[in-house]
């Protein structure tokens, strides 16, 4: 309106202002009907005209349901022919409708934003639920693996039980046969007595036969007694096996119960997730229906706006005509009738618009109800989301606490484990007796026995020489019935110390043919006969993989050498074939201030898996020096040394460790009178015996705590200097042969082992200070 007035001359604007003042009293009565709405906004105080309306739309105006109903129920008031008052009234009414529509748009945008926030939170909840499902599946797989291992252990125990039962049945059959033989002997003795009464001339020969038969009868009785003792032992072993099976069954039931509870919790979480997804789908459908209805309302509102614009154009035209009419006061009544007709038409149009506004009001109320329902569903979804988030937070807290407990438990385990090993002694001695072989010499009595007292059970061994029993006591004694797994179980914790950052040394000592190589290497092609070296390496790699979850990364390097005729040979070098021909190079042994040992120009190979180490062991076995003697078909003619260097780093705790695992298979001591060695075998035997004699000198010097220990007298003792006189954890296996012809060598080995067991060396020190090589890549 202001724009239209500014374009007219001053006189015309003055007349229009006069007319506006005349109609102000009529328009004021129409404005009083909207007093409630006018109190909430400053429309009357703003600029008069469309410019003021546009300025008021930029502010935030809130409407209540009563205000919207009052706006829709408003009726125009005024005189019948006061068109100007009606037009101003319609203008104010249209301004308020604009504000109301603007408010509805703002509310709609707020609902859309709230809906987007709910969608984002729901997606995060689903993602966290999926992560929880993945973690639960991983735990279920771990429990399944544990159950499978327990089943395998149960199966092995059942197999051992079946073997023991079969052996028991064989012993019973043998006892029955011996009893039948005894009855037959008694009948034969009766017949001989009758013949003695009949024939005096055959008395001397008959007496001799009776004496021999009595001796045989005594032996049979002794054999029967030994069978009964063996049967009692089998029964005790069977009872122990049954108890272990019961314990395994109890552990299995406990694990199955834990697994069932975890599955129930997982099922409950999945059901809650399914219900939340269904509720979310319903909310999405309701939102889509509301959006469709709002779109329809927008189309109808656009039509109303177009009608309003059309009416505004008509009002402008009528206003121009009215101005012309007022300027020319002498217009005819016909033109007034036409204006009356046009006014009636405008009233009809207003009534039709009023009907449309009423319809829009009903639709708006319905949309408001639907929005309320959507708000309720959104609030319920938000409540469930908060509950789920709280549950997830609790699970995360419990998981963090469990991880902290695991880390603390691992630290405590390492501390207690190494404390226990220190209390047991730094140099520990295990004794192992190999089974009897067909090539062993004949003997009427066993030369090795084991005390059965509680104090010495599993730790004592008695050697019988010339009818005299010589007792010895060690940290552990393995009889000829002990398996490779039984032996490895006792040293597994010592192997773990290498991963914890300690230097560990395990070596086998004994005469030729006493089973040293079988103890250390075994038969890699047969899993149950694998020796300590492959089993220890398997444990190292498996444990390093387990420690990855605690932030540990390890780098491992392996080397293998042999000491042959007081010279060092590199078993992993490509020059090993030429070295065997006598063209080998000289290697130098060095010890640094930290007690670490190195050999110059020795081949060191990075290893990442047990498969790589197995290949290296096979290569070294092919290159090692062996020979045939009268005491052993495949006799080791050199000292074999396997070294595994372990470098570990924990990125989370910034802790670094450096451990060393030395596994040594010494050559066997032998007597020239029994081995029959000549030529090269003779020189090899002399070198072996000399190095073992130097080892004895070192042990005796350590046992007497002498100031000077002759480590440099032999390449073997100089290589073992950190293990025998430093801060290493050392274990010696003394291997014994039950052959009666080897009693002298067995006695020497046991006495030497007893001296070793009495030695005291320095306290083991964990290698955690030395910085690791930055060029090493940790796997």
Secondary structure, 3 states (H helix, E strand, C coil): CHHHHHCCCHHHHHHHHHHHHHCHHHHHHHHHCCHHHHHCCCCCCCCCCHHHHHHHHCCCCCCCHHHHHHHHCCCCCCCCCCHHHHHHHHHHHHHHHHHHHHHHHHHHHHHHHHHHHHHHHHHHHHHHHHHHHHHHHHHHHHHHHHHHHHHHHHHHHHHHHHHHHHHHHHHHHHHHHHHHHHHHHHHHHHHHHHHHHHCCCCHHHHHHHHHHHHHHHHHHHHHHHHHHHHHHHHHHHHHHHHHHHHHHHHHHHHHHHHHHHHHHHHHHHHHHHHHHHHHHHHHHHHHHHHHHHHHHHHHHHHHHHHHHHHHHHHHHHHHHHHHHHHHCCCCCHHHHHHHHHHHHHHHHHHHHHHHHHHHHHHHHHHHHHHHHHHHHHHHHHHHHHHHHHHHHHHHHHHHHHHHHHHHHHHHHHHHHHHHHHHHHCCEEEEEEECCCCCCCCCCCCCCEECCCCCCCCCCEEEEEECCEEEEEECCEEECCCCCHHHHHHHHHHHHHHHHCCCEEEEEEEEECCCCHHHHHCECCCCHHHECHHHHHHHHHHHHHHHHHHHCEEEEEEEEEEEEECCEEEECCCCCHHHHHHHHCCCCCEEECCCCCEEECCCCCEEECCHHHHHHHHHHHHHHCCEECCCCCCCEECCEEEEEEEEEEEECCCCEEEEEEEEEEECCCECCHHHHCCCCHHHHHHHHHHHHHHHHHHHHHHHHCCCCCCCHHHCHHHHHCHHHHHCCCEEEEEEEECCCHHHHHHHHHHHHHHHHHHCCCCCCCCCCCCCCCCCCCCCC
